[in-house]
Amino acid sequence: MNYSGIDLHSNNSVVSVIDETDRVVAEKRLPNDLAKILAFLAPWRAGMAGVVVESTFYARSRIMHGLSLSGAACAAYVPM
């Protein structure tokens, strides 16, 4: 089982994939392009338990919405 964490910024994101032992399987800075993020996550999609997005930039909700439609569970954590 794998998990993904995305640190979402205004024009790029750091996307990480970790396994059940908290080992970083993959990590990459990507532009905020849903197709590129989904392509990066594709090799782990079948075993992906969930995706967590950390963001303070509200205009990128399209990316979070797209991730939830991809079949992976999606949660957003927005610090106040």
C-alpha positions as CSV (number, residue, x, y, z in Angstrom):
1,M,0.0,0.0,0.0
2,N,1.3,3.4,-1.0
3,Y,0.4,7.0,0.0
4,S,1.0,10.3,-1.7
5,G,1.6,13.7,-0.3
6,I,1.5,16.8,-2.4
7,D,2.8,20.2,-1.2
8,L,0.9,22.5,-3.5
9,H,2.4,25.9,-4.4
10,S,1.1,28.6,-6.8
11,N,2.9,27.3,-9.9
12,N,4.5,24.0,-8.9
13,S,4.1,21.1,-6.4
14,V,6.4,18.6,-4.7
15,V,4.8,15.2,-5.1
16,S,5.9,12.3,-2.9
17,V,5.0,8.7,-2.8
18,I,5.7,6.7,0.4
19,D,5.1,3.1,1.3
20,E,3.6,1.6,4.4
21,T,7.0,1.7,6.2
22,D,7.2,5.5,5.5
23,R,10.0,4.9,3.0
24,V,10.1,7.6,0.2
25,V,9.5,5.6,-3.0
26,A,9.5,8.7,-5.3
27,E,9.6,12.4,-5.0
28,K,9.6,15.1,-7.7
29,R,8.8,18.8,-8.1
30,L,6.3,19.2,-10.9
31,P,4.4,22.1,-12.5
32,N,0.8,22.4,-11.4
33,D,-0.5,20.4,-14.4
34,L,-3.0,17.7,-13.5
35,A,-1.9,15.5,-16.4
36,K,1.7,15.6,-15.3
37,I,0.9,14.9,-11.7
38,L,-1.3,12.0,-12.6
39,A,1.3,10.6,-15.0
40,F,3.9,10.8,-12.2
41,L,1.6,8.9,-9.8
42,A,0.4,6.4,-12.4
43,P,2.9,3.6,-11.6
44,W,1.6,3.5,-8.0
45,R,-2.1,4.1,-8.7
46,A,-3.3,0.5,-8.2
47,G,-1.8,0.3,-4.8
48,M,-2.5,4.0,-3.7
49,A,-4.4,4.2,-0.5
50,G,-4.8,8.0,-0.6
51,V,-3.5,11.4,-1.5
52,V,-3.1,14.3,0.9
53,V,-2.7,17.8,-0.4
54,E,-1.2,20.6,1.7
55,S,-2.1,24.0,0.4
56,T,-2.6,27.6,1.3
57,F,-3.3,28.5,-2.4
58,Y,-7.0,28.2,-2.9
59,A,-7.1,28.8,-6.7
60,R,-5.7,25.4,-7.4
61,S,-8.7,23.4,-6.2
62,R,-9.0,22.1,-9.8
63,I,-5.9,19.9,-9.2
64,M,-7.3,18.6,-5.9
65,H,-10.7,17.9,-7.5
66,G,-9.0,16.1,-10.4
67,L,-7.0,13.9,-8.0
68,S,-10.2,12.9,-6.3
69,L,-11.7,11.9,-9.6
70,S,-8.7,9.8,-10.5
71,G,-9.8,7.0,-8.2
72,A,-7.5,7.8,-5.3
73,A,-8.9,9.1,-2.0
74,C,-8.1,12.8,-1.7
75,A,-8.0,15.0,1.4
76,A,-6.9,18.6,1.7
77,Y,-5.3,20.1,4.8
78,V,-5.4,23.8,4.8
79,P,-3.6,25.5,7.7
80,M,-5.4,28.5,9.2
